[in-house]
């Protein structure tokens, strides 16, 4: 379904945030017979509904909203509306067509788009792809989940998009290059279960992409893909890391060394995988990766890591404090822990308790020497899951500020204090940025 297909039809846009507003303005320009915006009370955003959006579509809130959705020819839901929402279940039962702004946009732009999704690494990988393409004289527009809503993007010869599982769920067209960085259980409450989450993620590659690029080192992704044709970055027949001419790790394209691993300023093996995927995408788009390897090395060295992802905070004590607040699952925290292997490490965990299984984290720490501090709400349950591990010291703190103070007492100079919560921020913080602000301020306030 394209935006032009909505001409002369009755359309209801579900959601009044950035995505909903972008959808209203875009749809109104295509002459629908009727256009209304709906925001249910359980998902209400108290932003003023005024100006051009109010002129284009009245806003209906509360229970009346469902009647307007059910009466529409097409419902355009915002990504924040979960598939498990009772209204979604009923709309499906009534066979009311439901799509998203991302799907409407992709129908018109997929042939010049690189779309990136994954349970971990999608933001860094998509940012790397956009950054490296620009350095290779391939102008592009970057957007999606961490940027501008797709329906607000300007016209461009090439797009690089970071796409959440929610945005992928309703796609009926794949991007030209479809990229998947990793798969592990996440957002299960919104998707209805692990299988449903994987289905929605992999919907990105389900509609005829020209090229599929994946992290070939991710075991669950390999299992889900089976023998499907794909460029599997991280393996010897694609971009990968192996011993180079000087005996140190280098990035390679098949048998050809490109540049040393040390050029990449980001820590962790997972970031090596992210760059392997990004380089494989450039190769798939026709960039001469070998011929321009020196220019690529300069561009990689100049890449600035994303805020709130293994962001180190300077501290005069000799302790390295690290903000990884966007690690909202045990698997993401495991990657962060691995990035500081070999150094004394204290990890602060805990946040909104979504009932996740922390057994994988326990298994990952079984042979480690590490200190774990749990904070509300899920911190006590995570600490309980780690009970009995001989090398794991566990403590509880009443909040994040108290945890930072405790971490200073428990971590030796030269060690690392890592905020990698393995849980979302909402409930006790406005958002993940607020959690980062509180962490950074606590680090500053507790300097010895």
N, C-alpha and C positions, 0 to 999 in steps of 0.2 A: 504494500500500500504506500502510495506517494502522497505528498501534501496536495498535489493537484487533484487527487481522487476524492478529496473532502469537499470539493466545490458542490454546492447544492444539497449537502447532507447536514443533518443535525448532529453536532459534535459536542461532547462534554469533556472538558479537561479536568482531570482529577489531581488536585494539588495546587497550592498557591505560592510555592516557593520559587526559586530561580528557574527551575525546569518548567513549572507550570506557566509562569509568566512568559517565558520564551515561546512555549507552545501556543498560547493564546494569540500573541502578536503574529507569529508565523501563519497560523491557521486562518486568522481573520483576513489576511492578505489574499487568500485563495477563495473568498466568497462562499463560505458555508451558508446553508439555509438558516441555521440557528447555531449559536455558540454560547455555552455557559461554562463557568468554572465552579468546581465543587471542592470543598474542603471539609472532610468529616471531622467531628469533634475530637476523635481520638488522635487525629493527626493535624490539628489546627496550628497554623503558623500565623502569628498576630501581626504580620507586616501589613501596613495600610494598603488596601486595594483601591487604587485611585489612578487618575491620569489615563494614559492610553489603554491599559489593560482593563480598567473599569468601563471605559467607553466601548471596548470590543466585546466584553462578556460580563454579565452580572455574576457576582459571587454568591453561591448558595452554601450555607454551612449547616451542620447538624444532620439530623435524620432525614430532613427533606432532600438532602443531597442524593441519597440512594435512588429516590424516585426519578430524579433528573438523569442520573447515570443509566438507569434501566430503560428510560425512554429514548435514549440517544441511538442514532444509527452507528456511531463509533465512539468509543471511550478512549481517550489518550491519557494514560496514567503517568504520573511522575515516578522516577526510580525509587523514591522513598515509600511508595505504597507496596507493602509486601504481598507476595503471591498468596500468602495464607490469610490475608484479611478477609473477614466474613463476607464483605461486599464483593470481593473478587471471586470468592467461591460461588456466590449466588449469580453473579454476572456470567460466569462460565456455564453454570447450570442452565441459564436462560439463553445461552449461545449469543450473547451480546459481543460483538467484535471489540477486542481490547488491544491497543498498541501503545507505543511510546514515542516521544519525540526523537529518540535515538534511532528507532526503526524507520520513521518517516524520513529522517535526514539521510540515513544510510542507503535507502532506496534510490536516492538521486546522486549520491556522492561516493558510493562504495568502490567504484572502479579507480578512484585516485586516493585511496585511504589505506593507511596502515593502522590496524586496530589491535590493541594490546590488552589482554586480560590475564588473570592469574591470582591465586590465593596469596602470593607473596611476590614482590619484585615488579609488579606492573607499572607502578609510578616511576621508579628509577629507570626501568628499561625503556619505557616510552619517552621519558625525558632525555635519556642517552641517544635514542634513535633520532629525535628531533634535533638535538644539539649536533650530532655528527653529520646529519644530512645538511644542515646549514653550513657547517665547515667544509663540506664537499660541494658547495655551490648548488645545492638542491633546496631552494626555498620551500618552506612548508609552514603550515599553521598547526599549532599544538593546542589541544583542548580535550574536553571530555570530563571525566569524573573529578579530576583535580584542577580543572581549568574552566573555560567558558562552556556553557551548555551548547550542544551541537547545533541547535536551531538558531543560535546567536553567532555562529562562526561566519566570518567573511568568505567570499569566494576565493579560492586558491588553487594552484595546480596540484598540490599535494597536501594531505592532512596526516597527522600522527595523533592518534587518540588513545587515551587511557580509558578503559571501559570496565565498569564494575559488573558483577554478576547480575545485578538488577537491570542494568542497561542492556546486557546481552540477552536477557530472558525473552524479549519480544521481537528480536530481530528476525526478519524474513529475507534479508540479504546479508551476505558476508562482505567484509572489506576485501580489497584486492590481495593484501597480505594480512593474514590473520595469525596473531602471535599469542601463545599461551606460555606463561613463565613457570607455573607450578600449580599443583592441586593438593589441597588438604581440606578437611572439614572446617567450614566457616559459615557464619550467617545461617545456620540450619533452621533457626526459628522463623526466619523470613521466607525461606524457600520450601520448608515442609519436610526436610530430611536431607541426608547426605547424598542420596542418589539424585534427588531433585536439584540440589545445589550443583552437582557436577553436570547435570543435563543443561542447566541454565548457563553455566560458564561456557561449556563446549558448544552451545548454540552459535557462538561466534564463528565456528568453522563448519557449520552444518549446511551452508547455503552457497556452495560453489566458489570458495575463494580461489584465486589464481595460485597462491602459494601459502602453505602453512609452515610456520616456523615455531618450534617448541624447544624447551629446555630438555634435551635428551637425557640429562642426568637425573631427572625427577622420576622416581619409581612409580608413583601413583599415576602420574600423567602418562607414562609409558604403558601402564596397564590399561588405562582408559582408551588410549589411541589404538592399541593393538598393532595391526600391520598397515594402518593407514599411511599413505604417502605423506611425508613431512620432512623438512629440513630439521635435523635433530642436533641443535647446537650443543657443544660440550663433548661431543663424540669425535673420534679421529677423522671421520670423513666429512666433517664440517668445521666450523670455528671451535677451537678448544685451547686449553692450556696444557703445555708440555715443556719438557726441558729444552732450553734454547741454546744458541751457539756458545754462550758463556757458562752454561751449566745451571743457570737459574731459570725459574719458570718464565715462559714467554707465551703470549697469545699467538696462535697459529691459524691459518686457513688451510685446512688439510695438511699437507707436508711442508708448507712454507711458513717460516717464522715471520711474524709481523713486528712485534715490539715487546719489551719486557713487561712482566706483570707489575713491576714496580711503578710503571707509568701511571697506572690507575690509582687515583688518590683515595678510593673507597676501600675500607677494610672488609674482610670476610670473604669466604669462598662463594657465598651466594651472590656477591657483587661481581666476582669473576664470571659466574654463570650469566648474570644480567648483561655484561658486556659481550660475552660470546653470542648471546641471542641478538643483541643490537647489531653486531658486526655481520651476523648471518642475514639479517634483514637488509642491510646495505648491499650485501652481495646479491641478494635476490632482486633488488631494485636496479641492478646493473652498475653499481658503483665499483670501480676498479680498486678493490680493497688492497690487493698486493701492490699495484703500481702507486697507490697513494698512501702507503703505510706510514711514511714519515709524517705526512700532514695529519693522518688519523691519530698518530701518537701524540702530536702536539694538542689536538682537539681533546683527546681523552684526558691528558694531563690537566687541561683547563676546565674540566667538568666540575661543577660545584654540586656536591651531594644535596639531596632534598632535606629541608628542615624536618626535625623530629624523627629522622631515621639515622640512628647511630651518629648523632650530632654531638661532638665532644665539646665540653664546656671548660674553658681554661680555669685552673684553680691553683693557688700558690702552695698548697699543701703537699704536692707531689702525687696526689690521687687524681686519677682521670675520671671525671663524671661524664656520663653519656646519656643523652636524651634519645630514647627509642620508643617514645610514647605511642607511635602508630603500630607497634607490635601488639595486636589485639587478640592473638590466639597463641596457644602453646607452641605451635610449630614456628611462628614468627620469632618468639622468644628464644627458641632453640637455635635458630640461625644467628641471632645476636650474641648469644652465649659463645657459640663457636668462633665468632669473630675475635674474641679476646682470650682464646685458649692459650695457656701458658703463663698467664698473669693472675695474681691473686684477684678474685672476683667476688663482688657482692651484688646480688640482683634483687631489685625491688619489684614485687609482683602483686597484682590484685587490682580489681576494678569492678565494673558491673558483672554480676554473676549470671551468666546465661546457661549455667548447667553444663558447661563443656567438660569433657573427659580429660583429666590431666595425667592419665597414665602414660601417654607418650613422653611427657616432660619428665616424669619419674624415670622411665626407661633410659632417657637421654642422659640423665644425671647420675646414673647408677655407679659409674666408675670415676666420678668427678670429685675434686676437692673444691667446695664452693659454699658461700653463705647466701641464704635466701631469706629476705625479709618480706613478710606478707602484710598487706594493708587491706582495709575493707574495700569492697564487700567480699570478693572471692578469695582474698589472700589467705584467710584461715583455712579454707578448703584446699587450696593449693599446698599450703604447708602440711596439712594432714596427709595429702597424697604422697608427700615426700618422706613421711615418717619411716624410720628404720634404715635409711641409707647412711652407711658409715661415714662417707666423706662429705655429707651435706649437713651444714649447721643451719638451723632454722630459728627465726625470731619473728615476733609479731609486733607491729607498731599501730598506734591508734589512727594515724593518717599519714599522708605523704611527707609532710614537713617533719614529723617525728621520725619517720623512716630515714630521711636524709641525715638527721642528727645522729641516729643510731649507726648508720653506715660509716660515718666518720670514725666512730670509736672502734668499729670492727674491721676496718680495711687498712692494711699497712700502706705506707708510702710506696709508690710505684704500682699500687693496685688500681682496680677499676670498680667504680660504682655505676651499675647499669640499671636505668629505669627501662625495663622491658616488660610491661605489665601483664601480658598474656590475657588481657581483658580490655573491653572498651572503657571510655572515660565517662560516659553520661551517667547521671545520677548524683555524683558528688562534684562534678565539674560541668561547666557550661558546654565544653567541647574538648577535643584533644589539645587545641592550642592553649586553652586555659590550664589543663593539666601540665603542659610544658612550662608555662609561665610560673606556676606554683613551684615546680621542681627547680627551675633556674633561680628563682628568688630564694628558695630554701638553701640552695648551694651557696649563694652569696652571703646569706645571713648567718651561716654556721661555720664560716671560715675561722680556723683556729687562730 
